[in-house]
C-alpha cells in the first residue's frame, strides 16, 4: 500500500505540473520533468526513484512499453545504515514517559521489525508459549516468525494490563484501528532528542541495529536474512560492512592442517 501511494503521488505531480493526463504527455515532456526534478528541484534519490518507477508502472498498465524503455535507469545508493550503540539504545528505551512507547521501541529493536509490521501487529501474533512473534503479510506479502525476547514479553504483559488493547497490539486514536506510522515516528523523534542522540536516525535504525548486533554476536548472515524477511541475501550483506566482526588474517589453510 505504501508503494502504491508513493508511486501515485509522484505521477500525480507530473500531471499537475503539465495540467494534463500522463497519457497525453510526449516523451520529451517526461524527460523535461525528470531533468527538472533532478537538477533544479534537487529531489532526493528516493523521490526521484518513486517518480521513475511510478511512470514505468503506469505506462506498463496502459501497454505503453516503448515509453518505459526511454526512462533513465536508477543507480542504487551506496549509503550504509546508521546503527545505534547498546548505550544509546538503553537511553532511548528509557526516554519516553509512557510505557506504551518504551515497549514499542524496545519491541522494534528486539524483533527487527519494520514500522508497518509494528503498526499491524495484533495481540494474537504474540505467542508467549512458543516465544515467537508472527509477522503477517510483510513486505512482499510474506509471513515469518521471529524470536520473542523474555524481557519484551514481561513488558508486553505489563503494558497489556494497563492499556487493554482489543485487536491490534498498539491502538491508534480510533478504536479497532492500528497506530499510524506518523504517530510512531513523532514519538521516536521526541525520544531521540530526550535521549541526547545526535546521530541522524529514524525508526528504521532500530531494525538496522538489530541486524548489526546479531551479526556481531555471531549469528550467521543466512539466519539474519530469514529473520529480517529479506528476499535476497545481497540486501542483508550490507550489514557486513557495518558490523564489528572479528576478522581472521588471510593465510594458507595448509599451514593449519
C-alpha positions as CSV (number, residue, x, y, z in Angstrom):
1,X,0.0,0.0,0.0
2,X,2.8,2.4,0.9
3,X,4.5,1.7,-2.5
4,X,1.3,2.4,-4.4
5,X,0.7,5.6,-2.5
6,X,4.3,6.8,-3.2
7,X,4.0,6.0,-6.9
8,X,0.6,7.6,-7.2
9,X,1.7,10.8,-5.5
10,X,4.8,11.1,-7.7
11,X,3.0,10.6,-11.0
12,X,0.1,12.9,-9.9
13,X,2.6,15.7,-9.5
14,X,3.6,15.3,-13.2
15,X,0.0,15.7,-14.3
16,X,-0.4,18.8,-12.1
17,X,2.8,20.3,-13.5
18,X,1.7,19.9,-17.1
19,X,-2.0,20.2,-16.3
20,X,-2.9,17.2,-18.4
21,X,-3.1,13.4,-18.2
22,X,0.0,11.3,-18.3
23,X,-1.4,9.6,-21.3
24,X,-1.3,12.9,-23.2
25,X,2.4,13.5,-22.4
26,X,5.0,13.0,-25.1
27,X,8.5,11.6,-24.2
28,X,10.1,15.0,-24.4
29,X,7.9,16.3,-21.7
30,X,8.6,13.3,-19.5
31,X,12.4,13.8,-19.9
32,X,11.9,17.5,-19.3
33,X,10.2,16.9,-16.0
34,X,12.8,14.3,-14.8
35,X,15.6,16.8,-15.6
36,X,13.8,19.5,-13.7
37,X,13.3,17.2,-10.8
38,X,17.0,16.1,-10.7
39,X,18.7,19.3,-11.5
40,X,16.6,22.3,-10.5
41,X,14.4,21.0,-7.7
42,X,17.2,18.7,-6.4
43,X,14.8,16.0,-5.3
44,X,16.0,13.2,-3.1
45,X,17.1,10.0,-4.7
46,X,14.2,8.2,-3.1
47,X,11.6,10.6,-4.5
48,X,13.3,10.5,-7.9
49,X,13.2,6.7,-7.9
50,X,9.5,6.8,-7.0
51,X,8.8,9.1,-9.9
52,X,10.6,6.9,-12.4
53,X,9.3,3.6,-11.1
54,X,5.8,5.1,-10.9
55,X,6.0,6.2,-14.5
56,X,7.2,2.8,-15.6
57,X,4.4,1.1,-13.8
58,X,1.8,3.5,-15.1
59,X,2.9,3.1,-18.7
60,X,3.0,-0.7,-18.3
61,X,-0.6,-0.7,-17.2
62,X,-1.6,1.0,-20.4
63,X,0.7,-1.1,-22.7
64,X,3.0,1.8,-23.5
65,X,6.2,-0.2,-23.2
66,X,8.0,2.0,-25.7
67,X,7.8,4.9,-23.3
68,X,9.2,2.7,-20.4
69,X,12.4,2.0,-22.3
70,X,13.2,5.7,-22.7
71,X,13.1,6.3,-18.9
72,X,16.5,6.5,-17.2
73,X,17.9,3.7,-15.1
74,X,18.4,4.3,-11.4
75,X,21.7,3.5,-9.7
76,X,21.4,2.0,-6.2
77,X,22.5,4.2,-3.3
78,X,25.7,3.1,-1.6
79,X,24.9,4.6,1.8
80,X,25.5,2.3,4.8
81,X,22.8,2.2,7.6
82,X,23.2,4.2,10.8
83,X,23.5,1.9,13.8
84,X,22.9,2.8,17.4
85,X,25.2,1.5,20.1
86,X,23.9,-0.5,23.1
87,X,24.4,2.5,25.4
88,X,22.4,4.7,23.0
89,X,19.6,2.1,22.8
90,X,19.3,1.9,26.6
91,X,19.0,5.7,26.8
92,X,16.4,5.7,24.0
93,X,14.2,2.9,25.6
94,X,14.1,4.7,28.9
95,X,13.5,8.2,27.4
96,X,9.7,8.1,26.9
97,X,7.5,8.6,30.0
98,X,4.7,6.4,28.6
99,X,5.1,2.6,29.0
100,X,3.5,2.1,25.6
101,X,6.3,3.9,23.8
102,X,9.0,2.3,25.8
103,X,7.7,-1.2,25.0
104,X,7.1,-0.2,21.3
105,X,10.6,1.0,20.6
106,X,12.1,-1.9,22.5
107,X,10.0,-4.4,20.5
108,X,11.0,-2.9,17.2
109,X,14.7,-3.5,18.1
110,X,14.1,-6.8,19.9
111,X,12.4,-8.4,16.8
112,X,13.9,-6.3,13.9
113,X,10.5,-5.0,12.8
114,X,9.7,-2.6,10.1
115,X,7.4,0.3,11.1
116,X,4.5,-1.1,9.2
117,X,5.0,-4.5,10.8
118,X,4.8,-3.0,14.3
119,X,1.7,-1.0,13.4
120,X,-0.2,-4.0,12.1
121,X,0.9,-6.3,14.9
122,X,-2.1,-8.0,16.6
123,X,-2.4,-9.4,20.1
124,X,-2.9,-12.9,18.6
125,X,0.5,-12.6,16.9
126,X,2.4,-12.8,20.2
127,X,3.0,-16.4,21.1
128,X,4.2,-16.4,24.7
129,X,4.2,-20.2,24.9
130,X,6.5,-20.8,21.9
131,X,8.3,-17.5,22.5
132,X,7.7,-16.4,18.9
133,X,6.2,-13.3,17.1
134,X,4.3,-13.9,13.9
135,X,4.8,-11.2,11.3
136,X,1.8,-11.4,8.9
137,X,1.9,-10.2,5.2
138,X,5.0,-8.2,5.5
139,X,6.9,-6.7,2.5
140,X,6.5,-8.9,-0.5
141,X,3.3,-10.3,1.1
142,X,5.3,-12.9,3.1
143,X,4.8,-14.2,6.7
144,X,7.6,-15.0,9.0
145,X,8.4,-15.8,12.7
146,X,11.0,-14.1,14.9
147,X,12.1,-15.0,18.4
148,X,10.3,-13.3,21.3
149,X,12.5,-11.8,24.0
150,X,11.7,-12.8,27.6
151,X,12.2,-9.1,28.6
152,X,9.8,-7.9,25.9
153,X,7.2,-10.5,27.0
154,X,7.3,-9.1,30.5
155,X,7.0,-5.6,29.2
156,X,4.1,-6.5,26.9
157,X,2.2,-8.2,29.8
158,X,2.6,-5.1,31.9
159,X,1.5,-2.9,29.0
160,X,-1.5,-5.1,28.2
161,X,-2.8,-4.9,31.7
162,X,-2.7,-1.1,31.7
163,X,-3.7,-0.3,28.1
164,X,-6.1,-3.2,27.5
165,X,-5.8,-3.2,23.6
166,X,-8.5,-5.1,21.7
167,X,-7.3,-6.3,18.3
168,X,-4.1,-4.5,17.4
169,X,-1.3,-4.6,20.0
170,X,-0.8,-0.8,19.7
171,X,-4.1,1.0,19.2
172,X,-4.4,4.3,17.2
173,X,-6.7,7.2,18.1
174,X,-9.8,5.3,16.8
175,X,-10.8,2.0,18.5
176,X,-10.0,-1.0,16.4
177,X,-7.5,0.9,14.2
178,X,-3.7,0.4,14.4
179,X,-1.3,3.1,15.5
180,X,-0.3,5.2,12.5
181,X,3.2,5.4,11.1
182,X,3.3,9.2,11.7
183,X,2.4,8.7,15.4
184,X,5.2,6.2,15.8
185,X,7.7,8.5,14.0
186,X,6.7,11.5,16.0
187,X,7.1,9.7,19.3
188,X,10.5,8.3,18.2
189,X,11.8,11.8,17.3
190,X,10.9,13.1,20.7
191,X,12.6,10.1,22.4
192,X,15.8,10.5,20.3
193,X,16.0,14.2,21.4
194,X,15.4,13.4,25.0
195,X,18.0,10.6,25.0
196,X,20.6,13.0,23.7
197,X,21.3,11.0,20.5
198,X,22.9,13.2,17.8
199,X,23.1,10.6,15.0
200,X,20.7,11.0,12.1
201,X,18.4,8.1,12.9
202,X,14.8,7.0,12.2
203,X,12.6,4.3,13.5
204,X,14.1,2.0,10.8
205,X,17.5,2.5,12.5
206,X,16.3,0.2,15.3
207,X,15.9,-2.6,12.6
208,X,19.4,-1.8,11.3
209,X,20.8,-2.0,14.8
210,X,19.1,-5.4,15.4
211,X,20.7,-6.9,12.3
212,X,24.1,-5.5,13.0
213,X,24.2,-6.5,16.6
214,X,23.1,-10.1,15.8
215,X,25.9,-10.3,13.3
216,X,28.4,-9.0,15.9
217,X,27.1,-11.6,18.3
218,X,27.8,-14.5,16.0
219,X,24.5,-15.1,14.2
220,X,25.2,-16.2,10.6
221,X,24.1,-14.0,7.7
222,X,21.6,-16.5,6.2
223,X,19.7,-16.7,9.5
224,X,19.6,-12.9,9.8
225,X,18.3,-12.8,6.2
226,X,15.4,-15.0,7.2
227,X,14.7,-13.1,10.5
228,X,14.6,-9.8,8.6
229,X,12.4,-11.2,5.8
230,X,14.7,-10.2,3.0
231,X,14.1,-11.7,-0.4
232,X,17.7,-11.8,-1.5
233,X,20.9,-12.3,0.6
234,X,22.5,-9.2,-1.1
235,X,20.2,-6.9,0.9
236,X,21.3,-8.5,4.2
237,X,25.0,-8.4,3.2
238,X,25.3,-4.7,3.6
239,X,25.4,-5.3,7.4
240,X,28.8,-7.0,6.9
241,X,30.2,-3.5,6.1
242,X,28.8,-2.1,9.4
243,X,29.2,-4.8,12.0
244,X,32.4,-5.1,14.1
245,X,33.2,-8.7,13.5
246,X,36.5,-10.3,14.5
247,X,38.3,-10.9,11.3
248,X,40.9,-13.6,10.7
249,X,44.0,-12.7,8.7
250,X,44.3,-14.3,5.3
251,X,46.5,-17.4,5.3
252,X,47.0,-20.7,3.7
253,X,44.8,-23.4,5.1
254,X,47.6,-25.9,4.6
255,X,49.5,-24.3,7.4
256,X,46.8,-25.3,9.9
257,X,46.4,-28.9,8.8
